[in-house]
Amino acid sequence: MFILEEEDQELFDRVQQQNLIRQYGLMTNCIEIGLRKGPAAFDKYLLWALNHVAVANISQFGGRFRREPIYVGNHRPPHFNDVDEQMDRFVSTVQENWYAWSPVQVAAYVLWRMNWIHPFIEGNGRTARAICYYSLCVRFGTLLPGRKILPERIRETRPDYEAALIAADRAWDNGDLEFGEMEAYLASLLEAQLSDDGLDDPNNGSA
């Protein structure tokens, strides 16, 4: 069962917003588990679950890696036949550098690389922002406080977000793993979040 945006924009928007709220609830549960299990909890099943919830009733392929081409502006993500291997490498890189990198570095790599691979048909941005925040919270060892959390702040600063993605893409194209601009971008958003008081309202702070 699903609804297309072209069929009923109001219903589509409402379903999508409800999905975001549910994704936030799932993400907080996952953070609790991640705080107990550490880097081992960061796996493809976590990604599948967060994506499935984000696109429920608006896509029939939620929670599964894509098996068709996808295009994102000027960026051409990997061929769908390479997605499984790319995601295995992605998960392995995160797990291997979980403690070698700072919390913000882990989150920055996760956010950029998920967008670079674009492993899902729908909901890649929502899933990338959720797993970015998951990584940040688990590495810091707590569900971070703030009335407006990082995923929402990313959505509200899209030009800076896209600029950081492009910078990391260009470095990769030149043979370098360099995501310093993304790291600085997330650090500034995190500082703004932590200047607030209290935990976010899931109605406003879902990824």
JOVENCOR-V541162 format. One record per run of one state. SS is the DSSP state (a for helix, b for strand, c for the rest). FROM is the first residue (numbers start at 1). LEN is the number of residues. If there is no record, write none. Layout:
BEGIN
ss from len
SS FROM LEN
SS FROM LEN
END
This chain:
BEGIN
ss from len
c 1 8
a 9 33
c 42 2
a 44 12
c 56 16
b 72 1
c 73 2
b 75 1
c 76 4
a 80 17
c 97 6
a 103 15
c 118 6
a 124 17
c 141 9
a 150 7
c 157 1
a 158 16
c 174 6
a 180 15
c 195 7
a 202 4
c 206 2
END
